[in-house]
Amino acid sequence: MSTTHPVLRRAGLGTVLAAAAVLAAAGVASAHVTVHPESYAKGATDGVLNFRVPNEEDAASTTKVQVFLPTDHPVLGVLVHPQDGWTAKVTTTKLRTPVKTDDGTITEAVSEITWTGGKIGAGQYEDFDVAFGQLPDDTGQLAFKTLQTYSDGTTVRWIEEAVAGADEPENPAPVLKLTAAAADDGDSAAGAGSKSADGTEQTTVTATATDDSTARGLGIVGLVVGVLGLAAAAFAVVRTRSARP
């Protein structure tokens, strides 16, 4: 006969239900259309964006995916990776504000990529890779609104943008964060240049490796000296005992 107290049984059941709710929420969140990696440096060049599209329906397959690229902060030099079973259609749009680059002025950019002909079944996902030549450097994030069409005619619109301080929208658009470009520390690793009071150029060289080697050498010498000291002390004790009548 079970001796578990009713209150404990209810508490255990509540814990299980709470855990199940958390896992269910995590499952729903992971089922969103997402872009990977989650962030790139502003103005990054020659990279790849991966759009992951999961199938959320048990009785229908995903048959069409449309990703819309922003044109107010355009992504330049877009190339689509061939996807087995899918046909990609790329649409370009004339920019309201041309973008000046080292290779000239860009007046058009890709505004939409549509994949059709393939199928994403229940419990499956598909990754769609898109290469770019250059990301914009004048914004903090890019939202790629996406439409996902199923074989039963249903279309899920992943177009909602999150608002700071508010809950995550039901159908959020994939968002790529653009971070500040990291400073180039290459020169500081080898040495830092400076000038003395008389204007003479000086260079401070980092000697970490040399310092480490010296420290290790001194440590070994100290260990050897210690061992010799212990041996000498032991020898003295033995001699003292041997000298006794």
Secondary structure in CASP SS format (residue, H / E / C, confidence):
PFRMAT SS
TARGET T0000
AUTHOR 0000-0000-0000
METHOD secondary structure of the structure
MODEL  1
M C 1.00
S C 1.00
T C 1.00
T C 1.00
H C 1.00
P H 1.00
V H 1.00
L H 1.00
R H 1.00
R H 1.00
A H 1.00
G H 1.00
L H 1.00
G H 1.00
T H 1.00
V H 1.00
L H 1.00
A H 1.00
A H 1.00
A H 1.00
A H 1.00
V H 1.00
L H 1.00
A H 1.00
A H 1.00
A H 1.00
G H 1.00
V H 1.00
A H 1.00
S H 1.00
A C 1.00
H C 1.00
V C 1.00
T E 1.00
V E 1.00
H E 1.00
P C 1.00
E C 1.00
S E 1.00
Y E 1.00
A E 1.00
K C 1.00
G C 1.00
A C 1.00
T E 1.00
D E 1.00
G E 1.00
V E 1.00
L E 1.00
N E 1.00
F E 1.00
R E 1.00
V E 1.00
P E 1.00
N C 1.00
E C 1.00
E C 1.00
D C 1.00
A C 1.00
A C 1.00
S C 1.00
T E 1.00
T E 1.00
K E 1.00
V E 1.00
Q E 1.00
V E 1.00
F E 1.00
L C 1.00
P C 1.00
T C 1.00
D C 1.00
H C 1.00
P C 1.00
V C 1.00
L E 1.00
G C 1.00
V C 1.00
L E 1.00
V E 1.00
H C 1.00
P C 1.00
Q C 1.00
D C 1.00
G C 1.00
W C 1.00
T E 1.00
A E 1.00
K E 1.00
V E 1.00
T E 1.00
T E 1.00
T E 1.00
K E 1.00
L E 1.00
R E 1.00
T E 1.00
P E 1.00
V E 1.00
K E 1.00
T E 1.00
D C 1.00
D C 1.00
G E 1.00
T E 1.00
I E 1.00
T E 1.00
E E 1.00
A E 1.00
V E 1.00
S E 1.00
E E 1.00
I E 1.00
T E 1.00
W E 1.00
T E 1.00
G E 1.00
G E 1.00
K E 1.00
I E 1.00
G C 1.00
A C 1.00
G C 1.00
Q C 1.00
Y E 1.00
E E 1.00
D E 1.00
F E 1.00
D E 1.00
V E 1.00
A E 1.00
F E 1.00
G E 1.00
Q E 1.00
L C 1.00
P C 1.00
D C 1.00
D C 1.00
T C 1.00
G C 1.00
Q E 1.00
L E 1.00
A E 1.00
F C 1.00
K C 1.00
T E 1.00
L E 1.00
Q E 1.00
T E 1.00
Y E 1.00
S C 1.00
D C 1.00
G C 1.00
T C 1.00
T E 1.00
V E 1.00
R E 1.00
W E 1.00
I C 1.00
E E 1.00
E C 1.00
A C 1.00
V C 1.00
A C 1.00
G C 1.00
A C 1.00
D C 1.00
E C 1.00
P C 1.00
E C 1.00
N C 1.00
P E 1.00
A C 1.00
P C 1.00
V E 1.00
L E 1.00
K E 1.00
L E 1.00
T E 1.00
A C 1.00
A C 1.00
A C 1.00
A C 1.00
D C 1.00
D C 1.00
G H 1.00
D H 1.00
S H 1.00
A H 1.00
A H 1.00
G E 1.00
A E 1.00
G E 1.00
S E 1.00
K E 1.00
S C 1.00
A C 1.00
D C 1.00
G C 1.00
T C 1.00
E E 1.00
Q E 1.00
T E 1.00
T E 1.00
V E 1.00
T C 1.00
A C 1.00
T H 1.00
A H 1.00
T H 1.00
D H 1.00
D H 1.00
S H 1.00
T H 1.00
A H 1.00
R H 1.00
G H 1.00
L H 1.00
G H 1.00
I H 1.00
V H 1.00
G H 1.00
L H 1.00
V H 1.00
V H 1.00
G H 1.00
V H 1.00
L H 1.00
G H 1.00
L H 1.00
A H 1.00
A H 1.00
A H 1.00
A H 1.00
F H 1.00
A H 1.00
V H 1.00
V H 1.00
R H 1.00
T H 1.00
R H 1.00
S H 1.00
A H 1.00
R C 1.00
P C 1.00
END
